[in-house]
């Protein structure tokens, strides 16, 4: 069966696992009574999705545990109690490395969730009466109707074209140089002006740099900057798409959020990148395509690189994983100060290790296309077609079978880091069409920041 954890690996793949894992024997702590009760309850509701308990009590569990599961340590802490396979937030978590690897390198069926967070279908972009939210569209080969491929192809054709050229031109270099000057002149400790100010530092840089490189928007266009910053950084914009929490967020924002979205949609529509947009070929209007880009920019492009560089520059700490090792005491900037800044590979490795221990994206999901059976809590459990299965990126990042017993230490020279990093929703460079499309662009941008601001740090000593 396609969704059993016993599925055979592609014989061309050769992940150098350092040990063997068993779904139940890998537990290293005793689960509490409440944890065991919650596991058994969710196993039942997931097995009976149309039952009364699934329709009632499971809903608040999904909401609140779904938020906790976004934290880097949560799923690995559950693994310590239950082994590689368990349930959380209404999803079946299959954490063995081979299963994560297979999920990230195979076409995925999707539903309207962001990781373990339920999304509101009515707030997601749609075109011609169907969802156009790329992150929720299934792929061909996994129940998709071809829309994912059509819209993804248009995304690359109109949104990513020319991005590398602009990233290396004088305008982008000037934006980068301004950031470096800000780093030198502004307080840049944790929660200080460089990371929090709208007047200069990291967030204004990201708005200008990303939108110049991706849309060819003039970084000196103050009106555009105000609208873009207002939507993506003045408010916690991804909450807009959440279901229950999004309702509370929208209630607070009233009509302001929709007004901000309309302004940014118009900016995207009028950008030179969409000047030759072919509505007939893509199958949607230019406005609908611009609306499609809003969540991709607001959830991924403006948030993922920001998270990763904040970790690399010390704004975000390495979280505590609660497994007997004080990871929160790691000071990654000590490593930054010792990097060979002339070695591009070492700088990339530093960023990947930062992302491994504090992931920009904790997990995604797929939908089972047929009934499957997996061992949880020492018993074989069968779940129906349509079950949501977590792809636990955060668990894979601290998998001892892949990275060794020192998995909770910061070591950017560790084995498997490049070829098996999952922080861009892939296994290194291997994927099945859902790898972050801006991964290389982001790495180049963030590496330049690490190098140039790293030089400033050394000259300030």
Secondary structure by P-SEA (a helix, b strand, c coil): ccccccccccccccccccccccccccccccccaaaaaaaaaaaaaaacccccccccaaaaaaaaaaaaaacccaaaaaaaccccccccccccccccaaaaaaaaacbbbbccccccbbbccccccccccccccccccccccccccaaaaaaaaaaaaccccaaaaaaacaaaaaaaaaaaaaaaccccccccccccccccccaaaaaaaaaaaaccccccaaaaaaaaaaccccccccccccaaaaaaaaaaacaaaaaaaaaaaaaaaacccccccccccccccaaaaaaaaccccccccccaaaaaaaaaaccccccccccccccccccaaaaaaacccccaaaaaaaaaaaaaacccccccccccccccccccccbbbbbcccbbbbccaaaaaacccccccccccccccccccccccccccccccccccccccaaaaaaaaaaaaaaaaaaaaaaac
